[in-house]
Amino acid sequence: MFALKKMTKEMNDEVLAMVEQFYHSDAVCHPVPEERLEQTFADAVSDDPILEGFVLTEDGKTVGFAYITEYYACEVGGRCLMFEELYLKEETRGKGYGTRFFDEIMKAKPEVRRFRLEVTRSNEKAVRLYERLGFTFLDYDQMILDR
């Protein structure tokens, strides 16, 4: 049976091993320092609700992890949910876990008006999944200023 489990501190080693795989794949287009990845996990298991972390399981076995965060966007007049990261172990891809993850999160968040994610175009399998789920590319670029 497929399930989403909230991340806990005890999952540190298991999740960070998957995070390492994610950040060395075609899903990511730039390096991210290890300490930032560790801080993200710590934030996801903290009491601060800004970042939620999930471990995806099938019959008690871990198949992946995900991070999500919510914010308000004026252009949609309401809440948005950003799928920050979704990683499925290589041997579990193509088995419907990604679709089930999105379905469960979207059903659990009826107040959200827009769902958003980032994807590298070279991650073709992910792009196909997201398009099949109804996601479309935006026609503008993002700019950032890191602190």
C-alpha positions in Angstrom: 0.0 0.0 0.0 1.3 3.5 -1.0 1.7 6.0 1.8 3.1 9.4 2.5 4.9 9.7 5.8 5.9 13.0 7.4 9.6 13.2 7.7 11.1 12.8 11.2 14.6 13.5 12.5 15.1 9.7 12.7 14.9 9.5 8.9 18.0 11.8 8.5 20.4 9.2 7.0 17.9 7.6 4.7 16.6 10.9 3.4 20.0 12.5 3.0 21.2 9.5 1.0 18.3 10.1 -1.5 18.9 13.9 -1.5 22.5 13.2 -2.5 21.2 11.1 -5.4 18.7 13.8 -6.4 21.4 16.5 -6.4 23.7 14.5 -8.6 21.1 13.8 -11.3 19.7 15.6 -14.3 17.0 17.0 -12.1 19.4 19.7 -10.8 21.3 22.1 -13.0 23.7 23.6 -10.4 25.6 22.4 -7.4 24.2 23.0 -3.9 26.5 22.8 -0.8 26.0 19.8 1.4 25.4 22.0 4.4 22.4 23.6 2.7 20.9 20.1 1.9 21.3 19.2 5.6 19.7 22.5 6.7 16.8 21.8 4.4 16.2 18.4 6.0 16.4 20.0 9.4 13.9 22.7 8.4 11.5 20.1 7.0 11.5 18.2 10.3 11.3 21.3 12.5 8.2 22.8 14.1 8.2 25.6 11.4 5.5 24.8 8.9 7.1 26.7 6.0 8.6 23.5 4.6 7.0 20.0 4.8 9.0 16.9 4.1 7.5 13.5 3.1 8.9 10.0 2.6 7.0 8.0 0.0 6.6 4.3 0.9 5.1 1.2 -0.7 4.3 -1.7 1.7 6.6 -0.1 4.3 9.6 0.3 1.9 10.9 3.8 1.1 10.5 4.6 -2.6 11.3 8.4 -2.5 11.1 11.7 -0.7 9.5 15.1 -1.4 9.5 18.7 0.0 6.7 21.1 -0.4 6.1 24.7 0.7 3.1 27.2 0.4 2.9 30.9 -0.3 0.5 33.5 -1.6 0.6 34.8 -5.2 -1.1 37.9 -6.3 -1.5 36.8 -9.9 -3.7 33.9 -8.9 -5.3 35.6 -6.0 -4.6 33.0 -3.4 -2.5 30.2 -2.1 0.2 28.4 -4.2 2.0 25.3 -3.4 5.5 24.7 -4.6 6.7 21.2 -5.1 10.3 21.9 -4.1 11.7 18.4 -4.7 10.4 15.0 -5.6 12.8 12.1 -5.9 12.0 8.5 -6.6 14.6 5.8 -6.3 15.7 4.7 -9.8 14.3 1.2 -9.4 10.8 2.5 -8.4 10.4 5.0 -11.3 7.6 4.4 -13.8 5.4 2.6 -11.3 2.9 5.4 -10.6 4.4 6.7 -7.3 4.9 10.2 -8.7 1.3 10.4 -9.9 0.0 9.1 -6.5 2.1 11.6 -4.6 0.7 14.5 -6.6 -2.9 13.2 -6.3 -2.6 12.9 -2.5 -1.1 16.3 -2.0 -3.6 18.0 -4.3 -6.5 16.3 -2.6 -5.2 17.2 0.8 -4.8 20.9 -0.2 -8.2 22.0 -1.6 -7.5 25.7 -0.7 -4.5 25.8 -3.1 -5.2 27.7 -6.3 -1.9 27.0 -8.1 0.5 24.2 -7.9 4.0 24.9 -9.1 7.3 23.2 -9.6 10.7 23.6 -11.3 12.1 21.1 -13.8 15.2 21.0 -15.9 14.1 20.3 -19.5 16.8 17.6 -19.7 14.8 15.6 -17.2 12.6 14.3 -19.9 10.8 11.6 -17.9 9.8 14.1 -15.2 8.6 16.6 -17.8 6.4 14.0 -19.4 4.9 13.1 -16.0 4.2 16.7 -15.1 2.7 17.5 -18.5 0.5 14.3 -18.2 -0.7 15.7 -14.8 -1.6 19.0 -16.4 1.4 21.2 -15.7 2.5 23.7 -18.4 5.6 25.8 -18.8 5.4 29.4 -17.8 6.5 31.9 -20.5 8.8 34.1 -18.3 12.1 33.7 -16.6 12.7 33.9 -12.9 15.4 36.1 -11.3 17.0 35.5 -8.0 19.0 37.3 -5.4 20.6 34.9 -2.8 21.7 36.1 0.6 
